[in-house]
């Protein structure tokens, strides 16, 4: 399955399952927005992703409603869409 032209927001992308998911979707051609609490880890994950576009990196805490809204809003503002 290809995700070319699709914008995917991955939360918890700074480690573990989220990081592995980011790498997998990058390999399938997705444009990525990566969210997590640790910016340095997000930068490392982004550099490990083989994608044509540079992932948007967003920090925040999903238990905080303002952070969650900001992550969604910034993703849509940046890419003009959010597919997954």
Beta strands, then each sheet from edge to edge (+ up, - down):
strand 1: 7-10
strand 2: 31-36
strand 3: 56-59
sheet 1: 1+ 2+ 3+
end
